């Protein structure tokens, strides 16, 4: 019983776990932002492609 109590009260390694959880949260949040921004980037590339195609047709 004393071993379990000392194991429960031991805080060594707690910081490592907290930083790991924080890093995982930041990684997931970043991934969500990149996925959400994918549609915007696709729209920008489509508009740019359309304008370049129109400019190429007008120049020919």
C-alpha positions, 0 to 999 in steps of 0.5 A, a space after each residue: 500500500 505504501 508503494 502505491 501511495 508513493 507512486 500516486 504522489 510522485 510528480 516526476 515526469 508530469 511536466 513531460 506529459 503536459 508538454 506532450 499533450 500541449 504539443 499534440 493539441 497544437 498539432 491537431 489545431 494546426 492540421 484543422 486550420 490547414 484542412 479548412 484553408 485548403 478550400 480557400 487556396 483552391 479558390 485562389 488558384 482557380 481564380 488565378 488560373 482563369 485570369 491567366 487563361 483569359 489573358 493568354 487568349 486576349 494576347 493571342 
